[in-house]
Amino acid sequence: MLDIAPRLFAVVQVSDDGLADADGWVVAWGLADCDGPTHVIGVDGRARMTLTSPERAVRHFAGQPGITARLVWLAQPGSAAMDRAEAA
């Protein structure tokens, strides 16, 4: 059951990537279905998207001069655990 659970991620923008004073911030949160669409919402609530992959969200938030974007997964696949007592 856990192998088909959606995965939560953040889209993080980084300025001055690779430099000692690089700075990053979360610009969007996303939920990736195991074999379906990816849902993304910007932290300001204005951007809401349904995309084919989390990587598409990165492309949407990249492209400003000096700014890169990357995915940050909040958990490894299959890392969640289910308490058997609660499942009953």
C-alpha positions as CSV (number, residue, x, y, z in Angstrom):
1,M,0.0,0.0,0.0
2,L,2.8,2.5,0.8
3,D,4.5,1.9,-2.5
4,I,1.6,3.6,-4.3
5,A,1.2,6.5,-1.8
6,P,1.8,10.0,-3.2
7,R,5.1,11.7,-2.4
8,L,5.4,15.2,-1.0
9,F,8.0,17.6,-2.3
10,A,9.1,21.2,-2.2
11,V,10.3,23.4,-5.1
12,V,13.2,25.5,-3.9
13,Q,14.6,28.5,-5.6
14,V,18.3,29.3,-5.0
15,S,20.2,32.5,-5.8
16,D,23.9,32.5,-6.3
17,D,24.0,28.7,-6.5
18,G,27.5,27.3,-6.0
19,L,28.7,30.4,-4.2
20,A,29.5,30.6,-0.5
21,D,26.6,33.0,0.1
22,A,24.0,31.1,-1.8
23,D,20.5,31.5,-0.5
24,G,17.4,29.3,-1.0
25,W,13.7,29.4,-0.2
26,V,10.6,27.3,-0.8
27,V,8.4,28.6,-3.6
28,A,5.9,25.8,-4.0
29,W,4.7,22.5,-2.5
30,G,3.8,19.5,-4.5
31,L,2.2,16.1,-4.4
32,A,3.4,13.5,-6.9
33,D,1.1,10.5,-7.6
34,C,2.9,7.2,-8.3
35,D,1.5,6.9,-11.8
36,G,-0.5,9.9,-12.4
37,P,-0.4,13.7,-12.3
38,T,1.6,16.0,-10.1
39,H,-0.2,18.7,-8.2
40,V,1.7,21.9,-7.3
41,I,0.7,25.0,-5.3
42,G,2.9,28.1,-4.9
43,V,3.5,29.2,-1.3
44,D,1.6,32.5,-2.1
45,G,-1.4,30.4,-3.2
46,R,-1.6,32.1,-6.7
47,A,0.1,29.4,-8.7
48,R,-1.8,26.1,-8.9
49,M,-0.8,23.5,-11.4
50,T,-1.4,20.0,-12.4
51,L,1.6,18.7,-14.3
52,T,2.9,15.4,-15.8
53,S,5.9,15.3,-13.4
54,P,7.6,17.1,-10.5
55,E,10.4,18.0,-12.9
56,R,7.9,20.2,-14.9
57,A,7.3,22.2,-11.7
58,V,11.1,22.9,-11.4
59,R,11.1,24.2,-15.0
60,H,8.1,26.5,-14.2
61,F,10.0,28.1,-11.3
62,A,13.4,28.4,-12.9
63,G,14.4,30.8,-15.6
64,Q,15.0,34.0,-13.7
65,P,18.5,35.4,-14.1
66,G,20.7,34.2,-11.3
67,I,18.0,31.9,-9.9
68,T,17.9,28.1,-10.2
69,A,15.2,25.8,-8.9
70,R,15.4,22.2,-7.6
71,L,13.2,19.5,-6.1
72,V,13.5,18.6,-2.4
73,W,11.7,15.4,-1.5
74,L,10.4,15.3,2.0
75,A,10.8,11.5,2.4
76,Q,12.4,8.6,0.5
77,P,10.0,6.3,-1.4
78,G,8.7,3.6,0.9
79,S,10.1,5.3,4.1
80,A,6.7,5.8,5.7
81,A,5.5,3.2,8.2
82,M,2.1,2.2,9.1
83,D,1.2,1.4,12.7
84,R,-0.6,-2.0,12.6
85,A,-2.8,-1.1,15.6
86,E,-4.2,1.9,13.8
87,A,-4.7,0.1,10.6
88,A,-7.1,-2.4,12.2
